[in-house]
């Protein structure tokens, strides 16, 4: 399970550091990931095993539904395998960097089964909007006590 919030910058070669505490939380303890377009203009970084599991679940979607086809196309067409170097850096593909409107400062968050990468500006805006309705979301989503 991935958790936490980390503030970093990307370098001039589009590399960013995946915090070691997140890299070490993969199920198979391997530093192999798949990065792709996420939601709210974030990027999703899946450990390879989790990505394969997601693929298995998505292949059960109906191919006759246009929304299913569009989702799978957009998710998989933006996907790139990445492996951190010895310093824990991955290179962010330019197309994904543009999609997420990342310039320099980023926020990396643990999001249960995946890691999300946000531009710092977009994350701060999203966080402020959602924080104000956190209790409301909790009541709506959580049927079990925390």
VOGUBA-943206 format. One record per residue: x negated, y, z negated of N, C-alpha, C, CB in turn. Coordinates in steps of 0.1 Angstrom, whole numbers, plus 5000, padded with zeros to 4 digits. Glycine has a CB too. Example, Ala and Ser with C-alpha at 12.3 -4.5 7.8 and 13.67 -1.06 7.14 Angstrom:
2
R/4868/4943/4922/4877/4955/4922/4868/4967/4922/4887/4955/4910
R/4872/4978/4929/4863/4989/4929/4871/5000/4921/4859/4994/4943
***
This chain:
146
R/4991/4988/5000/5000/5000/5000/4991/5012/5000/5010/5000/4988
R/4994/5021/5009/4986/5034/5010/4993/5045/5003/4984/5038/5025
R/4985/5053/4995/4991/5064/4988/4980/5075/4986/4996/5060/4975
R/4985/5087/4984/4975/5098/4981/4976/5108/4992/4961/5093/4979
R/4970/5120/4989/4970/5131/4999/4955/5136/4999/4980/5142/4995
R/4950/5137/5011/4936/5141/5012/4935/5152/5023/4927/5129/5016
R/4927/5163/5019/4925/5174/5028/4911/5174/5034/4928/5188/5021
R/4911/5174/5047/4898/5173/5054/4898/5182/5066/4895/5159/5058
R/4887/5182/5074/4886/5189/5087/4881/5180/5097/4876/5202/5085
R/4884/5182/5110/4878/5175/5120/4866/5182/5125/4888/5172/5132
R/4856/5175/5130/4844/5181/5135/4845/5185/5150/4832/5172/5133
R/4835/5190/5156/4836/5195/5170/4836/5183/5180/4824/5204/5173
R/4835/5171/5175/4836/5159/5184/4849/5152/5182/4824/5150/5182
R/4859/5159/5175/4872/5153/5172/4872/5141/5163/4879/5149/5185
R/4862/5141/5154/4861/5130/5144/4866/5135/5131/4846/5125/5143
R/4873/5126/5124/4878/5128/5111/4874/5117/5102/4893/5131/5111
R/4873/5119/5089/4870/5109/5080/4882/5103/5074/4860/5115/5068
R/4883/5090/5074/4894/5083/5067/4888/5080/5053/4898/5070/5075
R/4895/5085/5043/4889/5083/5030/4887/5068/5027/4899/5089/5019
R/4876/5065/5020/4873/5051/5017/4884/5044/5009/4859/5050/5010
R/4890/5052/5000/4900/5046/4992/4912/5041/5000/4906/5056/4981
R/4915/5047/5012/4925/5043/5021/4920/5031/5030/4930/5054/5030
R/4908/5032/5034/4902/5022/5043/4902/5008/5035/4888/5025/5048
R/4899/5009/5022/4898/4997/5014/4911/4991/5011/4890/5000/5002
R/4922/4997/5014/4935/4992/5010/4942/4983/5021/4944/5003/5007
R/4934/4980/5032/4940/4972/5042/4942/4958/5037/4931/4972/5055
R/4952/4951/5042/4955/4937/5038/4943/4928/5040/4967/4932/5045
R/4936/4930/5051/4925/4920/5054/4911/4926/5051/4926/4917/5069
R/4911/4938/5045/4899/4945/5041/4889/4947/5053/4891/4937/5031
R/4895/4949/5065/4887/4952/5077/4890/4967/5081/4891/4943/5089
R/4880/4974/5086/4882/4987/5090/4887/4988/5105/4869/4995/5088
R/4898/4981/5108/4903/4982/5122/4917/4987/5121/4903/4968/5128
R/4919/4997/5129/4932/5004/5129/4937/5007/5143/4931/5018/5122
R/4950/5011/5144/4956/5016/5157/4962/5029/5153/4967/5006/5163
R/4959/5039/5161/4964/5053/5159/4974/5056/5170/4953/5063/5158
R/4985/5062/5167/4995/5065/5177/5003/5077/5173/5005/5053/5180
R/5012/5082/5182/5021/5093/5179/5030/5089/5167/5030/5097/5191
R/5032/5098/5158/5042/5096/5147/5054/5104/5148/5035/5098/5134
R/5061/5106/5137/5073/5115/5137/5069/5128/5131/5084/5108/5129
R/5077/5138/5134/5075/5152/5129/5062/5157/5134/5077/5153/5114
R/5057/5153/5145/5044/5157/5151/5032/5153/5143/5044/5172/5154
R/5034/5142/5135/5022/5136/5128/5017/5125/5136/5026/5131/5114
R/5006/5119/5132/5000/5107/5138/5001/5096/5128/4985/5109/5142
R/5004/5084/5133/5004/5072/5124/4992/5064/5127/5017/5063/5127
R/4985/5059/5116/4974/5051/5117/4977/5038/5109/4961/5058/5110
R/4978/5027/5117/4982/5014/5112/4969/5005/5111/4993/5008/5120
R/4968/4998/5100/4958/4987/5100/4962/4977/5111/4957/4979/5086
R/4953/4971/5117/4956/4962/5129/4966/4952/5125/4943/4955/5134
R/4965/4945/5114/4975/4935/5110/4989/4941/5109/4971/4928/5097
R/4990/4953/5103/5003/4959/5102/5009/4963/5115/5002/4972/5093
R/5000/4968/5124/5004/4971/5138/5010/4959/5145/4992/4977/5146
R/5003/4948/5144/5008/4935/5150/5021/4931/5144/4998/4924/5148
R/5023/4933/5131/5036/4930/5125/5047/4939/5130/5035/4931/5109
R/5044/4952/5132/5053/4961/5137/5057/4957/5151/5048/4975/5137
R/5047/4953/5159/5050/4948/5173/5059/4936/5173/5037/4945/5180
R/5057/4927/5164/5066/4915/5163/5081/4919/5160/5061/4906/5152
R/5082/4929/5151/5096/4934/5148/5102/4941/5160/5096/4943/5136
R/5094/4949/5167/5099/4958/5178/5103/4949/5190/5089/4968/5181
R/5096/4938/5192/5100/4930/5204/5114/4924/5203/5090/4919/5205
R/5120/4925/5191/5134/4921/5190/5144/4931/5194/5136/4916/5176
R/5139/4944/5197/5148/4954/5201/5154/4951/5214/5141/4968/5201
R/5166/4955/5217/5173/4953/5229/5166/4961/5240/5188/4956/5228
R/5162/4955/5251/5156/4962/5262/5167/4968/5271/5148/4953/5271
R/5180/4966/5268/5190/4972/5276/5195/4985/5271/5202/4963/5277
R/5190/4989/5259/5193/5002/5253/5182/5012/5256/5195/5000/5237
R/5186/5023/5262/5176/5033/5266/5168/5039/5254/5183/5044/5274
R/5174/5040/5243/5167/5046/5231/5156/5036/5226/5177/5049/5220
R/5159/5023/5227/5149/5013/5223/5138/5014/5232/5156/4999/5222
R/5141/5014/5245/5130/5014/5255/5121/5027/5254/5136/5014/5269
R/5128/5038/5252/5121/5051/5250/5112/5051/5238/5130/5062/5250
R/5117/5046/5227/5109/5045/5215/5096/5037/5216/5117/5040/5203
R/5098/5025/5222/5087/5016/5223/5077/5022/5233/5092/5002/5228
R/5082/5027/5244/5073/5033/5254/5064/5045/5248/5081/5039/5266
R/5071/5053/5241/5064/5065/5235/5054/5060/5224/5073/5075/5229
R/5058/5051/5216/5049/5046/5205/5037/5039/5210/5057/5037/5196
R/5039/5030/5220/5028/5022/5225/5020/5029/5235/5034/5009/5231
R/5025/5038/5243/5017/5045/5253/5007/5054/5246/5026/5053/5262
R/5010/5059/5234/5001/5067/5227/4991/5060/5218/5008/5077/5219
R/4992/5047/5218/4984/5039/5209/4970/5037/5213/4990/5026/5206
R/4960/5038/5204/4946/5036/5207/4940/5028/5195/4939/5049/5209
R/4932/5017/5198/4925/5011/5187/4913/5019/5183/4920/4997/5192
R/4911/5020/5170/4900/5028/5164/4894/5020/5153/4905/5042/5159
R/4881/5022/5152/4873/5016/5141/4864/5026/5135/4865/5003/5146
R/4865/5029/5122/4856/5039/5116/4842/5035/5117/4860/5040/5101
R/4833/5045/5119/4819/5043/5120/4813/5041/5106/4812/5055/5127
R/4801/5040/5105/4794/5038/5092/4797/5049/5081/4779/5036/5093
R/4801/5060/5086/4805/5071/5076/4820/5072/5074/4799/5084/5082
R/4828/5063/5080/4842/5063/5078/4850/5072/5087/4845/5066/5064
R/4843/5076/5098/4849/5086/5108/4856/5078/5119/4839/5096/5113
R/4867/5083/5124/4873/5079/5137/4873/5091/5146/4887/5072/5134
R/4873/5088/5159/4875/5098/5169/4890/5099/5173/4866/5096/5181
R/4895/5111/5172/4909/5114/5175/4910/5116/5190/4914/5126/5167
R/4918/5108/5197/4919/5110/5211/4926/5124/5214/4928/5099/5217
R/4921/5131/5224/4925/5145/5227/4941/5146/5228/4919/5150/5239
R/4947/5136/5235/4961/5136/5237/4969/5136/5224/4965/5125/5246
R/4964/5128/5215/4970/5127/5201/4968/5140/5193/4965/5115/5194
R/4956/5145/5195/4952/5158/5188/4962/5169/5193/4938/5162/5191
R/4964/5169/5206/4973/5179/5211/4988/5177/5207/4973/5179/5227
R/4992/5164/5207/5005/5161/5202/5008/5166/5188/5008/5146/5203
R/4999/5164/5179/5000/5167/5165/4996/5182/5162/4992/5158/5156
R/4993/5189/5172/4988/5203/5171/4977/5205/5161/5000/5212/5167
R/4968/5196/5161/4957/5196/5152/4946/5205/5158/4951/5182/5149
R/4941/5214/5150/4930/5223/5154/4918/5220/5146/4934/5238/5152
R/4918/5222/5133/4906/5219/5125/4910/5212/5112/4898/5232/5122
R/4918/5219/5104/4922/5214/5091/4933/5204/5092/4926/5225/5081
R/4931/5192/5085/4941/5182/5085/4944/5177/5071/4936/5170/5094
R/4955/5170/5070/4959/5163/5058/4962/5149/5062/4972/5170/5051
R/4956/5140/5054/4957/5126/5055/4965/5121/5043/4943/5118/5056
R/4976/5114/5046/4985/5109/5035/4987/5094/5036/4998/5116/5035
R/4987/5088/5025/4991/5074/5024/5006/5073/5024/4985/5067/5011
R/5012/5065/5033/5026/5064/5035/5030/5050/5035/5031/5071/5048
R/5028/5043/5024/5032/5029/5021/5024/5019/5030/5046/5027/5023
R/5029/5016/5042/5023/5006/5051/5014/5012/5062/5033/4998/5057
R/5013/5025/5062/5005/5032/5072/4999/5045/5066/5013/5036/5084
R/4990/5051/5073/4984/5063/5070/4989/5074/5080/4968/5063/5070
R/4992/5086/5075/4997/5096/5084/4986/5107/5084/5011/5102/5080
R/4985/5113/5096/4975/5124/5098/4983/5136/5103/4964/5120/5108
R/4982/5147/5097/4990/5159/5100/4980/5171/5102/5000/5162/5089
R/4984/5181/5109/4977/5193/5109/4981/5199/5095/4981/5203/5121
R/4971/5206/5089/4974/5211/5076/4986/5221/5076/4961/5218/5070
R/4987/5229/5086/4998/5239/5087/5011/5232/5088/4996/5248/5099
R/5012/5221/5096/5025/5214/5098/5028/5207/5085/5024/5205/5110
R/5019/5201/5078/5021/5193/5066/5026/5203/5055/5009/5186/5061
R/5020/5214/5053/5024/5224/5043/5039/5228/5045/5015/5236/5043
R/5042/5231/5058/5056/5235/5061/5065/5224/5058/5056/5239/5076
R/5062/5212/5063/5071/5200/5061/5073/5197/5046/5065/5187/5068
R/5061/5197/5039/5062/5194/5024/5071/5204/5017/5048/5195/5018
R/5069/5217/5020/5078/5227/5013/5092/5225/5016/5073/5241/5018
R/5096/5222/5028/5110/5219/5032/5115/5207/5025/5111/5217/5047
R/5108/5196/5024/5113/5184/5019/5112/5184/5003/5105/5172/5024
R/5102/5191/4998/5101/5191/4983/5114/5197/4977/5089/5199/4979
R/5119/5207/4984/5131/5214/4978/5143/5205/4978/5134/5226/4986
R/5143/5194/4985/5155/5185/4985/5151/5171/4980/5161/5184/4999
R/5139/5170/4974/5134/5157/4969/5144/5149/4960/5121/5159/4962
R/5150/5156/4950/5159/5150/4941/5172/5145/4949/5163/5159/4930
R/5176/5154/4958/5188/5150/4966/5185/5137/4974/5192/5162/4975
R/5173/5137/4980/5169/5125/4988/5168/5113/4979/5155/5128/4995
R/5163/5115/4967/5161/5104/4958/5175/5098/4955/5155/5108/4945
R/5185/5106/4952/5198/5101/4949/5204/5094/4961/5207/5113/4945
R/5202/5099/4973/5207/5093/4985/5201/5079/4988/5206/5102/4996
R/5188/5079/4986/5180/5067/4991/5178/5057/4981/5167/5072/4996
R/5175/5061/4968/5171/5051/4958/5183/5046/4951/5161/5058/4948
R/5186/5033/4953/5197/5026/4945/5191/5020/4933/5204/5016/4954
R/5178/5019/4932/5172/5014/4920/5165/5025/4912/5161/5003/4924
R/5164/5023/4899/5158/5033/4891/5143/5034/4893/5161/5031/4876
R/5137/5046/4892/5123/5047/4893/5117/5049/4879/5119/5059/4902
***
